[in-house]
Every structure is written in structure tokens, then in C-alpha cells.
Amino acid sequence: MATIPIIKIGDILETRKEHPCGAKSFKVLRTGADIKLECTGCGRTLTLERIKVEKMIKKIISGGDING
């Protein structure tokens, strides 16, 4: 059984596929049922379902809020 990744606000997510701008990392802006991400390359924001985000993650670079 796969483990559920713990995603916090401020984390940087490295993804399997790259964004059209060429960047492969996104900063987490909001969490919940949907997750709001900001591309670290071009700054565009996108909101995706949590399940889709969990499937596209290659690595989580911690940097999230330590309070929550």
C-alpha cells in the first residue's frame, strides 16, 4: 500500500513532468481537497485535485510552515 505524502504550505514539489515553461518544481500555496501551486519558473498558479498532485510528485523539498 502506498504512503500518503504530507504536503504543507511552503513546500517545493519536484514533479515527474515539467511545466510548459520548462520548470519541474512548484511551490505549495494552499492545501486541502484541492492544492494550489505556483510554478517556480514562470510564476503561474494552478489549482489541482489532491489526488492528481500526489501522483505527479517525484520529491518533496521541505520548506513548509512549521506551525501547520
C-alpha positions in Angstrom: 0.0 0.0 0.0 1.4 3.4 -1.0 2.0 6.0 1.7 0.2 9.4 1.5 2.7 12.2 1.2 2.3 15.0 3.7 2.2 18.3 1.8 2.5 21.6 3.7 2.2 25.2 2.7 5.6 26.5 1.5 6.9 23.1 0.4 8.6 22.8 -3.0 7.4 19.9 -5.0 9.6 18.4 -7.7 7.4 16.8 -10.4 7.8 13.9 -12.9 6.7 16.0 -15.9 7.8 19.6 -16.5 5.6 22.7 -16.8 5.4 24.1 -20.4 7.9 26.8 -19.3 10.5 24.1 -18.6 10.5 24.2 -14.8 9.9 20.9 -12.8 9.2 22.4 -9.4 6.2 24.1 -7.8 5.7 25.9 -4.5 2.6 24.9 -2.4 0.4 28.0 -1.7 -2.7 26.3 -0.3 -3.7 22.8 0.8 -7.0 21.0 1.3 -9.1 18.8 -1.1 -7.5 20.9 -3.9 -3.9 22.1 -3.8 -2.9 25.5 -5.2 0.6 25.5 -6.7 2.9 28.2 -8.1 5.4 27.4 -10.8 8.9 28.3 -9.7 9.9 29.1 -13.3 7.2 31.4 -14.6 5.1 32.2 -11.5 1.8 30.9 -12.9 -0.6 29.5 -10.3 -2.7 26.4 -10.8 -5.2 24.5 -8.6 -5.3 20.8 -8.9 -7.1 18.0 -7.1 -5.0 16.5 -4.3 -5.0 13.0 -5.9 -3.6 14.4 -9.1 -0.9 16.3 -7.3 0.1 13.2 -5.2 0.5 11.2 -8.5 2.7 13.8 -10.1 5.1 14.3 -7.2 8.7 13.0 -7.6 10.1 14.5 -4.5 9.1 16.9 -1.7 11.7 19.5 -0.7 10.7 20.6 2.8 10.4 24.3 3.5 6.9 24.4 4.7 5.3 26.2 7.6 6.4 24.5 10.9 3.2 25.6 12.6 0.8 23.8 10.4 
